[in-house]
Amino acid sequence: MIDTPGKTLHLERMFEVPQDRVFKAWASSEAVCKWFGLDPESETKAQVDFREGGSYVLESGPYTVRGVYKEISPHDKIIFTWLWDHDQEVPEMLVSLDFTVTPTGTKMTLIHDNIADQERLEQHKYGWEIALPKITESIA
């Protein structure tokens, strides 16, 4: 278990599609490339080894983030570490995703833990709020 003493970001998103489709948006390099990244002008590259203990590297413009999958429960949960290449002075973070079936589709809960400070929390919130709506477009 990773100690997560920093700040925590909590976001929820609703998707009007089945749970497995939202889950699969995270499960391959091809799927992640369709929605990850801040700038539509920058190419997104992803290397995803989607299995517990597997790693990922995501590149979007000048930014690269990498981590390791700690837990994968098909269709229900994904937990992975998160570390920016350009911000090596901060500790490794942890991202937890929960996918819940709702009467109209799927609720995805994202918890991004161990963010170093309030400024970085706001930066991560900004990034996730740009990227997450693109999931809807990518699985439509």
C-alpha positions in Angstrom: 0.0 0.0 0.0 1.3 3.5 -0.9 1.2 6.1 1.9 -0.8 9.1 0.5 -0.3 12.0 2.9 -0.7 14.8 0.3 -3.9 16.5 -1.0 -6.7 14.5 -2.6 -8.7 15.4 -5.7 -12.1 13.7 -6.0 -14.1 13.9 -9.3 -17.2 12.1 -10.5 -18.4 11.7 -14.1 -21.6 10.2 -15.5 -21.5 8.3 -18.8 -24.6 7.2 -20.7 -23.0 4.0 -21.8 -22.5 0.6 -20.2 -19.8 0.1 -17.6 -17.6 -2.1 -19.7 -17.2 0.6 -22.4 -16.1 3.3 -19.9 -13.7 0.8 -18.3 -12.2 -0.1 -21.7 -11.4 3.6 -22.4 -8.5 3.1 -19.9 -7.5 -0.4 -20.9 -5.3 0.0 -24.1 -2.8 2.3 -25.7 -5.2 2.9 -28.6 -8.1 3.8 -26.3 -6.2 6.1 -24.1 -4.7 8.0 -27.1 -8.3 9.0 -28.1 -8.9 11.1 -25.0 -5.8 11.7 -22.9 -4.1 15.1 -23.2 -4.7 18.8 -22.8 -3.9 20.2 -26.2 -5.8 18.8 -29.3 -2.9 20.1 -31.4 -0.4 17.9 -29.6 -0.1 14.2 -30.5 -0.8 11.8 -27.6 1.3 8.7 -27.4 0.6 5.9 -25.0 2.3 2.6 -24.0 -0.1 0.6 -21.8 0.6 -2.8 -20.4 -2.8 -3.2 -18.8 -2.4 -5.8 -16.1 -1.6 -5.7 -12.4 2.1 -4.9 -12.1 2.1 -3.7 -15.7 3.2 -0.1 -16.5 2.1 2.7 -18.7 3.7 5.8 -20.2 1.5 8.7 -21.6 3.0 11.5 -23.6 1.1 14.6 -24.6 3.0 17.5 -26.0 5.9 18.3 -23.7 4.5 16.3 -20.8 5.1 12.6 -19.9 3.4 10.7 -17.0 4.1 7.2 -16.1 3.1 4.6 -13.5 2.3 1.1 -12.5 -1.1 -0.7 -12.3 -1.6 -1.7 -8.7 -5.1 -3.2 -8.9 -7.4 -4.0 -11.8 -10.8 -5.4 -11.1 -12.5 -5.9 -14.6 -15.2 -3.4 -15.2 -15.2 -2.1 -11.6 -11.9 -0.6 -10.5 -8.4 0.5 -11.6 -5.7 1.7 -9.3 -2.4 3.0 -10.6 0.6 5.2 -9.6 1.2 8.5 -11.3 4.5 10.3 -11.7 5.3 13.2 -14.0 8.7 13.1 -15.7 9.0 17.0 -15.6 8.1 17.2 -11.9 10.5 14.8 -10.2 10.6 16.7 -6.9 7.1 15.6 -5.9 6.2 12.1 -4.6 4.5 9.4 -6.6 0.8 9.9 -6.6 -2.0 7.3 -6.7 -5.1 7.4 -8.9 -8.1 5.2 -8.1 -11.0 4.8 -10.6 -14.3 3.2 -9.6 -17.0 2.3 -12.2 -20.5 1.9 -10.9 -23.6 0.9 -12.9 -26.4 3.4 -12.8 -29.9 3.3 -14.2 -28.7 5.5 -17.1 -25.2 4.1 -17.7 -22.0 4.4 -15.6 -20.7 6.6 -12.8 -16.9 6.9 -12.8 -15.3 8.1 -9.6 -11.7 9.3 -9.8 -9.6 9.9 -6.7 -6.1 11.3 -7.3 -4.2 11.0 -4.0 -0.9 12.3 -2.6 -0.8 15.6 -4.7 2.0 17.6 -3.2 0.3 21.0 -2.7 -2.8 23.0 -3.6 -1.3 24.5 -6.7 -0.6 21.1 -8.2 -4.1 19.9 -7.1 -5.6 22.7 -9.1 -3.4 21.8 -12.1 -4.5 18.2 -11.9 -8.1 19.2 -11.6 -7.8 21.4 -14.7 -6.2 18.6 -16.6 -8.7 15.9 -15.6 -11.6 18.3 -16.4 -10.3 18.7 -19.9 -9.5 15.0 -20.5 -12.4 13.2 -18.9 -15.2 14.7 -21.2 -13.2 13.4 -24.2 -13.9 9.9 -22.9 -17.5 10.4 -23.9 -16.5 11.3 -27.4 -14.1 8.4 -27.7 -16.6 5.8 -26.7 -19.6 7.2 -28.5 
